[in-house]
Every structure is written in C-alpha cells, then in structure tokens.
Amino acid sequence: MGPGHDPLERAGLALAEPSAYADEETLHHGLALLRREAPVRYVEADGYRPFYALTRHADVLAVEQDHAQWLNGPRPLLDLSARESARGLASFKPLTGLDDPRHRVVRAVGADWFRPRRMRLLEDRVRELARRHVDTMASLGRECDFVTEVAVHYPLYVILSLLGLPESDFPRMLRLTGELFGGDDPESRRGGAPEDRAAVMADFFGYFQRLTAARRASPTEDLASAIANATVDGEPLNEVETTSYYVIIATAGHDTTSSTIAGGLHALLEHPEQYARLRENPDLMPVAVEEMIRWVTPVKEFMRTAASGTRIRGVPIAAGESVLLSYPSANRDEEVFADPFTFDVGRTPNKHLAFGSGVHFCLGAALARIEVRALFSELLPRLETIGLAGTPEWTATTFVGGLKHLPVRYRFAG
C-alpha cells in the first residue's frame, strides 16, 4: 500500500487539510481511528513542519495544564509554518501565542472584562441583542440561511459592543473576520495568494491602530480603551501586542460563538427528540449549551512545543518538536464521554475541552455561554416549526470554523 493510502496516514494528514473539516463524518471516522490505534501520531504534511497529533482527551488535557513543559511559542497554530511571513502573520502576537510571564500580565489587561460578575451585568444587553436577532429571523419570512442571516451577526454585535465600536463598523469587522478565519475556504477568503491574506491582516492592524490612537487621546468606558491605555510595569503594551489583543477578541470573540449557535441549531434539527426535550424542559438550557459547545468544538486545534525532551504514551518527543492538540477528537473520546457520538442535551458530566484548560483557558468562555443560552432561550419558545430547507455546508479550515450555510424553513408562533 503506497504513501497516502494507509488509513492512519490519511487520518493524520487530514488534520492539516482544511477541506477535511468540511466533511465532519469522514473527519471523525479518521479521528476515531487515530484514538484507537495511534493516539500520538507523527505527521509530515506538505507545506508544514512535522508535528505529533494528540487525539486523546487525557493527553490534550495534560499538555494544556503543563505550560512550563509545553510552550505556545513559537508555533501556537498549525497555520504558522514557513509561510507565515508571506501571510502577514509573523508580527501577530495574540494571547494564544504568548507564554508566561508575559502571557500572565498581558492576559490580566482584559481578564476583568470577562469575569462572571461583569458578564452578569452585560446579560441584559445580550438578551436584548438576542431578541433583536430572533426578530430579524421572524421578519425574513418562512426561510433563511441561519448562518449568514442570524448566527454570524448576533455574537459580533455583542463583542463589538463590549469593545465599544460603532455599529457602522460592524459589517467591516464581519467581512474581515470571515476573510481571516476563512482564509482556506474559497467562498470566504479574499483571494488565494499569500499577499491577499497579508492584506487582510494589514487591514485589521490599520483599523485597530487608529482605534488605539483615538482611545489614548480620548479614553472611554469600554474594553477598547482598557486595552489601549493598559500598562505593564509602567509601560504601555507595544503596538503589536495592543493590536493583536483587539484582533483576537474581535474575531475569536464572535466567530467561535456563531459557529456554536449554528451548529447547535443543526444538532437540534438532526435530533428532533432532543429538540423536543429542550423545549419541554427549558431548565436544561445551561447543560444543553455545554453539549452544543462539545458537539461543535469550533476551535479545531492549537499547537504546543516541547521545552525539553519528554514522552507521551511512550512516544519520545524532543525539545523543540511540536504537538497538535485535536479538540474535536478529545471531545469525542470514548474514554471520557459515554456514547460520544450521541447528542444529549442533558449530558452530565460534560468534561469537554472546547475552551481549553490551564492558564490558557478561553478568556471569553463565560460570555460565550451567556450568548448561546440567551439566543436559544429566545428562539425556541417562539418557534412553531423548524426544519432544514437545504443542505448544510461547513467551512474549510484547520483552526476556527463550523457551518457556513444552514438553510432552514420555519414558522413562528402567533
């Protein structure tokens, strides 16, 4: 059997192939094979430096929680290969690419804005926006593309409201975010050339550099001002760190949530008994939201690099070698989840790793949970009927993504 024909080899290579994530059934079949037969799999994919793929929940969790041994830098994402300079990503330094001690002090700049206490104060605004977007869905008639007409707009309004950006800028942020995270998807990307991807990042940086200057000249009571005017050891964050902070909040802060909302609705439609169960038992909503997050797992991977030589399941990994943490695989691990391929709105416990773990646990986890809960708490009671009106389509990506189209047909009560 020649190269590329071995099932384990194909499954490993799929982790570096954007189109693989647009075919969830095949992807999960390959991930299950890796978990069973090669949970620490060495992968050499064209265009990428080699890496070890970790597909078991226990291994992903152990690496996440040992930030001294497993470093975010210099390779926080699979995407950061030898092509990073041409793609305009070499100077991008978000929290996800920092290690302690710098990570700790930079994270603290925005951490207070995402604590549960402050999130509770934001709940009224989130519920208002959820109601507005369900109203929009109702006004569209009997059919819509739930992704493009509802799911991508609502979390964007929430996160950009938190930052304090004007609503007139929201469409621009939506387009730039789609181009950034959809850079491997022919429908979403600005263009196929490296300079097109670099131009997207340049547009982001230009916008937020102007925002930083404005907030430093005239501080306001919003997260954008807190970032612009933050100091560490008496010095302001440098330009790259400041701009990267904005970019990761404005993009990851809404794209991951929109993927969960769209994927969550799709899961309910694919499992009508669970849809009925949740409608009849609204108290299950917080538990159901966790299951939606596990089921969708919008962040597909992060990378970690070994600070010193070590072993995982007996496989030697040298200092400087990288591992890929496969979150979709960890969240379907048969050793942790009973019937992992069953969508269960009452699943407890639910030890999913969709938000990561350890010092890099997702900064916006509390906000994401509030948003998903608010949207479905508003939508489900108002629906009389809903079903698919076409074929769902997924984004081609290796980092963040989910459904890019979800055509639905529905009728609102009253």
PECORGI-V633268 format. One line per field, one symbol per residue. ss: DSSP state (H for helix, E for strand, L for the rest). phi: phi as a letter, one per 40 degrees, with the letter a starting at -180 (. if undefined). burial: I if it has 24 or more other C-alpha atoms within 12 Angstrom, else O. Layout:
ss->???
phi->???
burial->???
This chain:
ss->LLLLLLHHHHHHHHLLLHHHHHLHHHHHHHHHHHHHHLLEEEELLLLLLLEEEELLHHHHHHHHHLLLLEELLLLLLLLLLLLLLLLLLLLLLLHHHLLLLHHHHHHHHHHHHHLHHHHHHHHHHHHHHHHHHHHHHHHLLLEEEHHHHHHHHHHHHHHHHHHLLLHHHHHHHHHHHHHHHLLLLLLLLLLLLHHHHHHHHHHHHHHHHHHHHHHHHLLLLLHHHHHHLLEELLEELLHHHHHHHHHHHHHHHHHHHHHHHHHHHHHHHHLHHHHHHHHHLHHHHHHHHHHHHHHHLLELEEEEEELLLEEELLEEELLLLEEEEEHHHHLLLLLLLLLLLLLLLLLLLLLLLLLLLHHHLLLLHHHHHHHHHHHHHHHHHHEEEEEELLLLEELLLLLELLEEELEEEEEELL
phi->.cdgbcdccccccccbbdccccbcccdcccccccdcbacbbcbbbdgbcdabcbbcdccccccdcbcccbccccbcbdccbccccccgbcccbcdcbbbcccdcccdcdbdccbcddcccccdcccccccccccddcccchbaacdccbbcccccccccccccgccccccdccccccccccccbbdccccaccdcccccccccdcccccccdcccccadbcacdccccbcbbfgbcdccccccccdcccccccbcccccccccccdccccbdccccccccbcccddccccccccccfcccabbbbccacabbfgccbcdgcbbbcccdcdcbcccbbcfccbcbcbcacbccbccgagcbddccdccdccccccccccccccccaaacbiccbbccabbbiacbaacbbabccg
burial->OOOOOOOIIIIIIIIIIIIIIIOIOOIIIIIIIIIOOIIIIIIIIOOOIIIIIIIIIIIIIIIIOOIOIIIIIIIIIIIIIOOIOOIIIIIIIIIIIIIOOOIOIIIIIIIOIIOOOOIOOIIOIIIOIIIIIIOOIIOOOIIIIIIIIIIIIIIIIIIIIIIIIOOOOIOOIIIIIIIIIIIIIOOIIIOOOOOOIIIIIIIIIOIIIOIIOOIOOOOOOOIIIIIIIIOOOOOOIOIIIIIIIIIIIIIIIIIIIIIIIIIIIIIIIOOOOIIOOIIOOIOIIIIIIIIIIIIIIIIIIIIIIIIOOOOIOOOOIOOIIIIIIIIIIIIIIOOOIOOIIOIIIIIOOIIIIIIIIOIIOIIIIIIIIIIIIIIIIIIIIOIOOIIIOOOIIIIIIIIIIIIIIIIIIIOIOO
